[in-house]
Amino acid sequence: MMKHIEKLSYHPLISRFLDSPQSGYKNFDARPFHATEYSWQEEGLPLADRLCTELGSLLDEKFRNAYDLTYNT
């Protein structure tokens, strides 16, 4: 007759691999990132220019072109 085990972590074959069979997942209330909280003009463009000269300006030109083609047609 098999013994019923409430949780798999209490099983003798599994519990020896766990430091604490009582351990589990804790859901942390992480604030989600929203794209509206990020500003390309204020944060992305200066960072890209700082990392690689003129990269930010080149990307900004491409982004503006894509925006104009998408939203201003």
C-alpha positions as CSV (number, residue, x, y, z in Angstrom):
1,M,0.0,0.0,0.0
2,M,1.4,3.4,-1.0
3,K,1.6,6.2,1.5
4,H,-0.1,9.4,0.4
5,I,2.2,12.4,0.5
6,E,0.7,15.9,0.7
7,K,3.4,17.8,-1.2
8,L,6.1,16.4,-3.5
9,S,8.8,18.3,-1.6
10,Y,8.1,16.0,1.4
11,H,8.8,12.9,-0.6
12,P,11.9,11.2,0.8
13,L,13.6,10.9,-2.6
14,I,13.1,14.7,-3.3
15,S,13.5,16.2,0.2
16,R,17.2,15.2,0.4
17,F,18.0,17.5,-2.4
18,L,16.3,20.5,-0.8
19,D,17.8,22.7,1.9
20,S,14.4,23.4,3.3
21,P,11.3,21.5,2.1
22,Q,9.2,24.4,3.4
23,S,10.7,26.8,0.9
24,G,8.6,28.1,-1.8
25,Y,7.8,30.9,-4.2
26,K,7.1,34.4,-2.9
27,N,5.4,36.8,-5.2
28,F,7.1,40.1,-5.0
29,D,5.0,43.1,-5.9
30,A,7.2,44.4,-8.7
31,R,6.1,47.6,-10.4
32,P,5.8,46.9,-14.2
33,F,7.7,49.0,-16.6
34,H,5.5,51.0,-19.0
35,A,6.9,52.3,-22.3
36,T,5.3,55.7,-21.4
37,E,7.7,56.0,-18.5
38,Y,10.7,56.1,-20.9
39,S,11.6,59.1,-23.0
40,W,13.8,58.5,-26.1
41,Q,14.4,62.3,-26.3
42,E,15.4,62.7,-22.7
43,E,17.1,59.3,-21.9
44,G,17.8,57.2,-25.0
45,L,19.2,59.8,-27.4
46,P,21.8,61.2,-25.0
47,L,22.8,57.7,-23.8
48,A,23.2,56.5,-27.4
49,D,25.3,59.6,-28.3
50,R,27.4,59.1,-25.2
51,L,28.1,55.5,-26.0
52,C,28.8,56.0,-29.7
53,T,29.3,59.4,-31.2
54,E,26.4,60.4,-33.5
55,L,24.6,57.1,-33.1
56,G,21.8,58.7,-31.2
57,S,21.3,61.4,-33.8
58,L,21.3,58.7,-36.6
59,L,18.8,56.6,-34.7
60,D,16.6,59.6,-33.9
61,E,16.5,60.5,-37.6
62,K,15.4,56.9,-38.4
63,F,12.8,56.8,-35.6
64,R,11.3,60.2,-36.7
65,N,11.1,59.0,-40.3
66,A,9.4,55.7,-39.2
67,Y,7.0,57.7,-37.0
68,D,6.2,60.1,-39.8
69,L,5.6,57.3,-42.3
70,T,3.4,55.4,-39.8
71,Y,1.3,58.1,-38.1
72,N,1.3,61.0,-40.5
73,T,-0.1,59.3,-43.6
